[in-house]
Amino acid sequence: MRYKVKPEDFQVEELIQLSVSKGGRYSIYRVEKRNATTMAVRARMARALGKSHSDVIVPAFKDKDAVAIQHVAVRGGGPRSLSGDGFEAERLGYSERPLKPTDLLGNRFTLILRDLSDQEADHIQTRRAELAEFGLPNYFDQQRFGSLPKSPEDDHIAKKILQRDEEGAVHAYLAEEFIGDPGHVRRFKAFAAEHWEEWPIVFEAAPSPSNFRSVLTYLRDHPTKGSDSASTDFRKALNLINRRLLSIYLSAYQSLLWNRVAGRFLADQLPDVPSQVEIARETLPLYHTLPPDIDREMEIPRPYHRAKFGTGTLGQIARDVIAEEGFVKNDLKPRILDKAYFSRGKRMLLLFPPEIATATPQPDERFAGRLKLELTFELPRGTYATLVLKALTL
């Protein structure tokens, strides 16, 4: 089975509650993008409008390898329509405030699965019925973890922040490759690692425009080598990283811990976990069916310093997971950051997708003698179609 053979095979549309008017401080755009990241489209829109990146606000990120419809708020006015490399935007109206993640209700997906045998197509139909009845674990999927260090030997940048290792966190940001880094960033980071603390040289090599240059401007103007104030200077540099990026790094690490707690809890509770899925180097259980006594409405707190896991099995698993990272629960607060925090609240342990509709399998024009199958379904905000696909093909 293959998917994302071409961008049109993976289509996603935001479901959003919008209240637009004929006037307001923000222009609200409906944007269709293809073969481009949300961050790249944001930068191209800002450039086309002659605005700064901070004037273009996106409430959510969408997959690069897809055709995605999402919504963007632009501070100030803008043309009725706008287009550029990989995107087309249409102004829907105006609002007095920017869009927020809480405005999103979910996403509607239309997917084409390719290179299927008759048996695989039949199996997906069977699994579709099982997912409707028994659901699947509500893990955060791989898209969440673009900031995972490429080297398994390196600690995540958010872990270094929790350890209050200011220089280590800045080094991770400037000089350690993340699995989601594009090629030009990887090349810059390799150069920065080779010339660490040679800030004028590293500054000249930094991509432009980029937040790297803001951090490096400070380091260049406040050299730390041999200084007693090195830790303080690195802390200031760390807090010059874009707040949205810092929040993404914290969210990724928190999601990694949540997945680990949820996976171990399911393995403890379920008598039959016949399959596994690998996400961000974590091997997590997938199941076929649920026992009747399982709590289908169970929520697991997002790990942070005041999360309440209880004193039972879940609490012990959470304490074990946190201890394996070298922390106790009270350590899960980014105390060296000024404006970025861990998310609070809880996440459903299980996901029960609404009806997954399938069309009649058709001959696949890309793979002779094989079938293709179209799926359509909707998911709530914060859940992953790719995880549904993994469960469908269990």
N, C-alpha and C positions, 0 to 999 in steps of 0.2 A: 504494500500500500504506500502511495506517495501523496503528499499534499504540498501546496505552494509551488507546484511546477511552474506556474506563471502567476503574476500578481492577481489577476482576475479570479483565480481559484480560491482566494481568501478575501472575502469582502466583509467589512464590519462597519456598522453605522451606529453612532451614539444615539441613545434614547435620552432625551434631555427635557427638563421642564424649563421653558423659556418664557420670559415676560418682556417683550420688546415694545418700544413705543416710537413715536416719530421724532423724538429728541432725547438727548442724554449725553453724558460725558464719555460714554464708550460706544463704539460701533461694534455690533455683533455680526460675525461672519460665519456662514456655513462653508466649510472647506473640504474639498475632495482632494486627497493626496494619493499618490502611487509611487512606489519604489523610492521612498524618501522617508527619513525619520521625522517625527514631529518637531524635534529641535531644529533640524535643517530647514523645514518649512517655516517655522517661526522666524528664523534668521533671515530667510529670503523675503518673507512678508515685511519684516521691519525695514530691510534695505530698500525694497520697492516703494514703501510708504515714506521713506526718509525719517524713520523713527528709531529710537533705541530699542534694544531687545526687551527691556523691562516694560515698554509700552504695549507689547504684544503678549497677551495672557492666555495660556492654554490650561484648561482644567484637568486634562488627562493626556497620556501619551498613547500612541497607537503604533502597531507593528510596522516596520519598514517594508517588509516583503508582503504587502497587501494593498488592496484598494480600500481606503478608509475615509469615512465621512465623519468629521468632527467639527467642533465649534470653537471659535476663537474670539476673544474680546480685544479690541484695539483702543487704546486711550486716545480720545480725540476723534476727529472726522476721518473719512476715507472714501474712496470711490465706490460706486455701486458694485463694481466687479473688479477683480484683480487676478492675475495669473502669472505664473512663473515656472521655473524648472520643477516639475513634479507636483504642481498643485494648481487648483482653480478655486477661487473664493467668490462668494456672492454675499453681499450685505443683506441681512434680514431686517435690520432695524437698529434701534439704539437702547441703551440702558444706563441707569445712573450708577451702576456698580459693575465690576468685572465678573466674569463667570467664575464659579468655585466648584471644586470636586463634588460638593453636596448637591449641586444642580443636576448631576448625572443620575439617571435612573438605572441605566444598564446599557447593554449593547445588543444589536441584532446581527447575527452572523449568517452568511450564505457561503458555504464551503463546497469545493469539488474535490472528492477523493479519487485518485487515479491509480491505474495499474493494479486493478483488483481482479482476483479470480472469482468464479461463481461462488465458491465456498466462502471467500472473504466477504463478498457482498451479503450473503445470507447471514453470516456471523454478525455483521454490523447490525442487521435488522433485529437479531436476537438480543444483542447487547443493548440496543436502544430500549427495548422493553424492560430489561433488567435495570437500566439506569433510571427509568421512570419510577420503578418500584423501590429500588434500594439506594439510589443515588451513588455518590462517590466521595472520597475525601476532598475537602475543600482547600487543598494545598495552594500556596503561592507557586506559580510555575516559573519556568526559566527566565521569562522576560523580565521578571522582577530583579534579576541578579546580574545586570550588566556591570556592576561595580565589584563583582567577585574578582579577587586577584587571579591573574592567569596562572601564576605559580602556586601550587598547593602548599608550598613552604611559607608563603607570605600570609600574614594576618590581614583580615579585612580592615579597611581604613576606619570603619566605625568602632571596631574593637580597640584600635589604638587610641581613638578618642576617649572611649570609656576607661582605658588604662591611664589617661591623662598624659599620654606620650605625644606632646605637641610636635616635636620635630619628626617623630615617626609618622604622624598623620600627614604632615606637610610633605614629607618624602613620598608617602604613598600617593598623594594627589599629583605631585609633579614628576615622579620618577619611577613609579611601579605600574606595570601594565595591568589594566582591567580587561576582563574577557570581552567587554562590549566596546572597547576603544577602537575607533577607526584607524586606518593605516597611518595617517599623518600624525595622529596623537601618539601612537606607539613609537614612531620614529623620534618624535620630540622627547618622549619620556626616556628612551634609551640614551639620548644625548644628555639629558638632565642628570641621569644617574652617573654618567661618566664624568660630568663636570659639576658635581654637587658642591655648593657653596661658592662657585664662580658665577655669582648672580648676574653681572653685566653680560657675560657670554650666554648664559642660559636665557636671559631675557630676550636677546636678539634672535635666538632660535625659536622662541615660542610662537605658536600659531597666532595669527592676527586676523580678525578680532578673537579674543578668547579671554576667559577669566584668569587663565594662567598668568597673563601679563599684569593684571592687577596685583596678584599675590607677589609676583617677582619684582614689581616696582617697589613694593614695600621692603622686600628682602634686600634688594640692591641698595636702597637708601638707608637701610638699618642693618649693616653687616653684623653677623653674630659670631663669627669665628674668633675664638679666644675671649669672648665677652662673658662676664658674669651674668648678664641679663639675657643670655641666649634663649632660655626657656620662655621668658616673657615675650621676646620678639617673635618667636615661632608661634606663640599663642595668638598674637595679634595678626600674624600672617594667616593662620588657620581660619580666623574669623572673617577674613576678607574673601574666602571662598563663597561663591554665590549661595545664598540661603537655600534656594530650591535644590541645588546640588547636595548641600549638606543634609537636607531632609531626605533626599533620595538615598544617600548612603546609610543614614540611620534606619530608614524604613527597610532597606534590603537586609541589613544585619538582623533587625528585629524579626523580619519574615523568615529568615533562616532558622532562628531559634524557635519560632512558632511552628514551622514545619516539623522540626525535630521532635518537639513536645507532642504534637498531634499524631505523628507517625508512631511514636513509641506507645502512646496511649491506645491507639487502634490495635496495634500488635498485641497489647496486653488484654484487650477486651474481646477481640474477635477470635473465634475458634478456627476460622478458615481464612487465611490471607494468602491465596495461592500465587499471587504475582507481586511484582515490585515495579516501581518507577524511579528513575534517577533524576533528581532535580538539584542543580547547584552542588554536585558531588555528594549529595545525600541519597541513600537508598531508602525509599519509603514504601510502605505496604499499600497494595490495591486489593480490593476484595470483590467477590461476585455477589454475595448476598449478605444480609444482616440478620442477626438473631432477633426474635420478637421483642426482647426486653431492652434493646439498646435505646438510648435516649436520642431520638432523631432531632431534637431541638437543642442539643447541647452546644454551648458556646465555650471557647477557650480564650482566656485573656491574652491580649498582646503583651509580651514580656516587657516590663519596665519596672522602675523601682517600687511602685506602689501596687503592682498587680496582685490580685488575690486568687491564688490557685487552690486554696483549701488545704486540709490536712490529710486527705485521702490519697488514692493512687495518683491522681493527676498532680497533686501538690508535690509528691515525692519525685515523680518523673521530671517536673519543671525544675526542682532544686538540683537534681542530678545533671540535667542539661546545662543549667547555668554554671554549676560547679566545674563541669568539664571545660568550660571556657575560662576558668580561673577567676570566676566572680561569685559573689553572693547577690541576692536580688537587689539589695540597696545600692549596688554598684551600677545598676542599669539606668544611669542618668548621665547625660553628656555634660558634665559640670564645667568643662573648659570652653563650651560654646555659648555664645551670647544670645543667638536668635533661632536656634534649631533644637528640636526636642523629639523624643520618642512619641509615637502615637499612643493614645489611650483607648480604652474600650475593649470589646471582645469580637471574635470572629466565629461564625458558625463552623463547627467541626465538619459537618457533612453538607454537601451541595446536592440538591434535587432539581435538576434542570427541568424547566417546563417542557412541553411536548417538543421532541426532536422530529421534524418532518423529513421524510426521505422521498425523493422522486424515484421513478422506475430506473434501474440501472441501464445505462446506455453503452454502446461500443465506444471505447476510448480512442480518439483520433491520434493521440500522442503515443500510445502503446498498442501495437497491433495484436489482436486476439484477446485483449483484456477489456475490462469494464471501467466505467467511471460512475460515480454516484454523487448526487447533489444532496446536501444537508442544509436545513435552515432551522435556527433556534434562537432564542433570546436568553441572555444571562443577566443576573443582577450585577451592579457595579462592584468591581474588585474581584471578580472571578474570571476564569481563564478558559477560552474555547479550546486551546491546545491541550489542556488537561482533560477536557471532555473527549477529545479525539483519542488521547492515550487510553482512556477508560473504555471507549467504544471498541478499540482494537485489542483489548486485553486478551 
